Every structure is written in C-alpha cells, then in structure tokens.
C-alpha cells in the first residue's frame, strides 16, 4: 500500500521546527544543506520511506540531510513517547511525569550532569565537523515536524501522552538533546559504580572475604585478544595453593580481624535502593565474534553480534535503513540505533559490518576526600581544589519538589553531596566525602565516530572512525569481505605500572597522589586490538581482553586496564564451539546462529562433577550419613549428573533443578560470610555469585575452606536438600516430569509507564552464564525464592552477517518485541516470537530486496 504524506516545512528561521534561527544563505554542499549547520532549510526533494513487513523503515532520499530528516520524522512516528522518556532520563526529569519512583534515577542524571557534558559534545561536533552537525540538525527537524503534527492535532497523540495516561504534550527537541542522550548512554557503558560500592562495603566491613574470593579472577579462562597479540601476565597459582606472597597464616589472620565498625543494619536496603536507581544506567553484557574467511563455507569472513541491553517494550534500539548513496550521498547503512539518537550505531553499509560489546575498561574512580570546613575546597593528591556547589531541584508529579546539592571539582570529578540514595558512611570514613571521576566529564566526539563508521568502505577506514571514540568502552569488531578486526579505542586513565600496589577497584584515598589521574591515557599499544592473523577468529563477551586476571591478582600485571569483567563463561563457550567448528570443517551462517542460541551452561560443567563426587561418598562416608537413603536426593542427583544435557532450555526440567541447586549452594557458602550485603550482591550480578561458588567448590580459591567452615561436602549436600525441598514444595515432588525451566523462568518486556506498553512475561531459554543469556534474580530481598525468575536484560537483537561475492554484507537478524511503540500497530510485538524461538530473517538491504519486502510506502514532500 502507498500513501503520500505531504510535509510542508516551516521556513528555516522558525526555531520550533528548524532549531536556532540564523542566516541560511551560502553554497549548497553535497549534503544538500545551506549555510548555517544548525539550521535545516527543508527537504531538497521527495523522500520515500519503504516500511517492510516487520515495520523497518528503509529511507531513500537525494541528500544525506534529507534522509536524516526523514529518519527523525519516522522514528518519532514510531517511538515519540519512548524518546521523550529517554530524554527526560538524560536530563533528570523523569519524576515530572512518572512520579516518585524516578526521583533516585533523576538524582543520578543530575549528579553526572549529562546536559552540561552533552552540550560540550555538541559544541565540539559543531566546531570540528559542521557537516556532521548538519545531519543532527536535520534529524531533530524531522522529529520536531512530527511533534508539530501531534500538537496541532494533524496526527494522533501517541499512547502514553494521552489524557487517560500521563496527560502531557511532547516538547520540541534541540540538536543538543541527542548529544545529551548519547552522553548518558556512554555513561551507562562506563558505569562500574555499583560494583565498586559493593566491593568497598565488603572490603571495609568484611575484609577477609574479599581477600579470599579474589574478585577479578575469572570463572572460565577465556581472553579476547588472540594469543599471538596478547602480552604476558602473572602466572596463576595452582589450585589449592596459597597466592604468591600470601601464606595461609596471613589469610587466616586477616579473616579473624574485626573491622573498625559494624555493618549498618539497613545496608541491604540502601544497596538495593542504589541498585534500583542505577538500573537505567546499568552496564550490561553482550556477545560478538568474527571468523576469518579461511574457516568459512564461502571463503569470506562472517561476524555475529547480540548486544545485551534492558529488554523493554518498546526496545531500546530501533531498526532502520538509511540510503542517500543511490543519489550520490554518503550513506547506505542498515541496522539498529538507539531510539533517541540519529543514524545507525550497530549495523552495516555496502562494505563493512560492525558489532560491539561492553569492554569494561576502568574509566571511573571513586575517592574519599577531605572537604574544608567552609566547603570551598577539597584536598586531593596533596593539593587543594575548589568546589563549585550547585543546587538541583527535581519536580515530582503529584508531590512536592526534591532538592539536593552536589559539588563540581573541575578536573577531578563531582562530590556526590546528598545525591546518592546511600549513606556515605558505607563507603567513606565519617570525616570524608565521596568524589567520583569519569573520563566523560568533558566534551568528546563519539557522534563523529558513529557517523564515520557508517561511511567507512573498508575495515581500515572503519578503524579510523573508531579511533575518534574517547568515552564508552566498547569492544568494537568489524569485518569486510577481506578480513576481520577487533579494535577498541577509549580514554582509559594511565595509572602507571601496578608494581605491587593496590588498584582502584574500590573507593580509594584522595590523599594519595598515586590514585589521582595525571591526564595521561593508555596509549594505543596498551588497548586491546587484533586481526587474529594466526588464530583466525576473535571472541568478545565482556571478558578480560588480556588475561591479566587469570591469577586473581591485579598488582603483578604490566598495566592496569580493568577488573569487573564478565566471569568468562559466555566467551569460553563461544570459543569452544568455534574451535570445534573450525577444526571440523567450514563454518556456515547456520553454525553462527546456533552459537547465538546456545544454552549450554559452563557453570554446570564446573559444579556438577563436584556434586557427582560428593554424592558418590554418601553411601560410605558417615559424615554424610544424614543424606543416606533419601530417595528425593537420589532422583535429583540422577537428573543433574546423569540425565540432564546441561542446557538451560525452557523445556528442560534439569535446568530448573540446577538453577535452584546452584543458587542454594551460593547461599550456603556465602550468606554467613557476606552478612547483610549478600542480597545486594545476588541482585546486582547473580553470575558473579555463581562464579564465586563454582571457584570455591572446585578448590580454585587457595583458601576456599575459610569460606566453607562446615566443609565443602556438607554444603553441597545441604544445597541439594534445599533444592529438593523447594521443588517438592512448588511441584509436589522432585520427579522431573513435574516441572520445566519455563515454568518459572522467562523474560519480562517492561515499560517505565506500563499500561498497554507492558509486553508481559514469556517463558524463554537461557541462563546467567549461557551464550543465549537470560539472567534473573533467584532470591528476593528477604532471601526467599522469587515466584518467577524474570529476566529483564538480554539480546536486543541478534545478527549474523556474511558477504556476497561482490563484497556486500548479507545479514540475518531477529529482534524483540517489535519496531513500533504503538500498541495498536501490527508491528508492536510482531517480532517477539521469532526472537523467542531463535528464528532469523533476512534484513533487506539491496533496493530490489527492500521493494520486495515493502508493505507500505510513505513519501515526504518538500
């Protein structure tokens, strides 16, 4: 069906539609824009938007600016309410419409002042690349055109704004808004606050536990940089042996040491509130990998990506295809972009497909500092630095305003004041204040980088674009028809060689000059990069890129890069499968899809042999007499160690039984040692807790017995009893035919507002540690088992790309829940079932493919 939508633009000087007024005279560039880059003068020619059978717009125009205008218009058609809430989150204005539940989230945005830094990003973009700024201005003009139609009554008010919902009108956008949102997204990609707060609380109040668990140590040794490009690192100690330079006596003495104060009784409540406040800025995992043409069926590279973000309704990303190249422009790029940002952040053009995961480089440090009595300066690194206080006021729907103060310390970060929902006494001494520094506290140029990736015609050009990135730690990977590359660029503070000293993985002393940033960043040769000339494939899944954490010790490495990596299970499983496939023959697209949907649990591979070993002792070891003769334990052990295939599939009963056993084992080992912070750790990162338990139970921690005072075998059997008792209470017996993983585990597609936008709960495959990741909380805040194990994070899309004989990428994808945010649209939830069932479809790219898949055409006229 074709419908013509006539768009009569306001004159260029109308600020409501075109941005700030200004002179529009000047030469016409190849973008079709005139004069002032902050002003979009209007479409130069009609633009056709082909909307395909899955609601994906394919936009064809005469100039780059025309296409970006139409893209802004169309995303506002599909996602305006979501875009408004995203912008409000970036500006700290969510509580204005969503009420008290968003106050803490707004405090985080105000604390980090995304508007200030986003404005500096916009000023830098305008100064350094006015042609790119023009594209942002064009996109914003398209968004505003749709807003004008809505507010004038020419178009219906999107769901969410209506009188029966939140009852407010959308406000016009400015170009800076997209840069502010971009800064917020970069922050989320850099955010390690919760990890460092939890580690600090444990180190201050439960110091021996942090020493024993060797926080950075991976659960599975899988490192991203291929061996041929990897630096050497400290050797890992043998299982069960003391760490280098640490005797068992020293560890035991540390364990008996009492902290200088008791852990506050409300610590768990505070940490849970912090977790909820940071949920909108959470660092989430992802997978990507690439295979060189020597190992593929058609002799050309292949690349796969499934970025893990909050699984919302609508999705945080938007599928779109921009084509000005047919008319001589610079863009023919298809893929996915964040709904509040112009362009395609992850996708492919006519030559290159690129992919990303979170890199977990440490670009943020927390300090305890001394504030002068008059509160005008702090002591930092032996110097005094001035503090500029600002008062923030948050308006709350239906309630009074909320006010708080934060202090900006130029060049050193921000004093949190009373912005965080956390008593500073949990993480700093009583006479100290908390200071946070982040490499994003300045103007950076990620916008140029993303547009440059879209223009790149080879992986060499693509790497040049990546080198523009300064904040946001993405493990970037790309392929063209000739090769693959893993190429990361970001500003990681150069903290010097560790040389045996403490690294800043917790709150550190601001008095120590060694912890204060010098302004130097790690050089290119200390950033993870490779083209895998020998290995032939590269895998990233948020794991340690270098292998520095293999011994659990950060003090003996050649340099410090980060600590809070994924435990390595997903990366390890992908590596396993690629090694099998490349040794057996040539890798196909179907093979790559199968890896993305893989649900084999490496945590089960670690834990279940321990269970088998322990259970085999029950018949003869009188210390385990209490468990002898229990039929339910025999049935459960048989299921877990002999029958179950170790796949976390929703139809598997063993998956549910193992999930229960594993989490009860975590609780048995750690609850007493971690006291009131245990629920917070389980909530913040269940896969970390599973890693701790697996390493303890398998003897990989040199002093694991200090954590397992009752003895490992007793704890393992008690966890099996806990699982049997819970299954019996829930399903009447432990018999496997009574339950399945999908009876309790699934994905919830939620929305900040809710209502008809809530996408509901759906049984899904996967677990905390599987490639097809689907993590969830097992315990609630009272350590009762949750009624459902709901995953709210996962693959916002899956893509596998190969290359045709002419070098053009060919992508197959699935994504949930649908590309439209209109509950009445046929594209609101039409892609969800394909995502759940791992069904892929071709992403139309060539013009004849798009036309064959077109279900509707919209034409925007000058």
PEWOZI-V180236 format. One line per field, one symbol per residue. ss: DSSP state (A for helix, B for strand, O for the rest). Layout:
ss: ???
This chain:
ss: OBBBBOOOOOOOOOAAAAOOOOOOOOOBOOOOOBOOOOOOOOOOOOBBBBBBOOOOBBBBOOOAAAAAAAAAAAAAAAAAAAAAAAAAAAAOOOAAAAOAAAAAAAAAAAAAOAAAAAAAAAAAAAAAOAAAAAAAAAAAAAAAAAAAAAAAOOOOOOOOOOOOOOOOOOOOOOAAAAAAAAAAAAAAAAOOAAAAAAAAAAAAAOAAAAAAAOOOOOOOOOOOOOAAAOOOOOOOOOOOOOOOOOOAAAAAAAAAOOOOOOOOOOAAAAAAAAAAAAAAAOOOOBBBBBBOAAABOOOOOBBBBBBBBBOBOOOOBBBBBBBOAAAOOOOBBBBBBBOOOOOOOBBBOOOOBBBBBBOOOOOBBBBBBBBOOOOOBBBBOOBBBBOBBBBBBBOOOOOOOBBBBBBBBOOOBBBOOOOOOOOAAAOOOOOOBBBBBBOOOOOOOAAAAAAAAAAOOOAAAAAAAAOOOOOOOBBBBBBBOOBBBBBOOOOOBOOOOOOOOOOOOOOBBOOOAAAOOOOOBOOAAAOOBBOOOOOOBBBBOOOOOOOAAAAOOOOOOOOOOOOOOOOOAAAAAAAAAAAAAAAAOOBOAAAAAAAAOOOBOAAAAAAAAAAAAAAAAOOOOAAAAAAOOOAAAAAAAAAAAAAOOOBOOOOOAAAAAAAAAAAAAAAAAAAAAAAAAAAAAAAAOAAAAAAAAAAAAOOOOOOAAAOOOOOAAAAAAAAAAAAAAAAAAAAOOOOAAAOOAAAOBBBBOBOOOOAAAOOOBBBOOOOOOOOOOOOOOOBOOOOOBOOOBBBOBBBOOBBBBBBOOOOOBBBBBBOOOOOOOOOOOOOOOOOAAAAAOOOOBBOOOOAAAAAAABBBBBBBOO
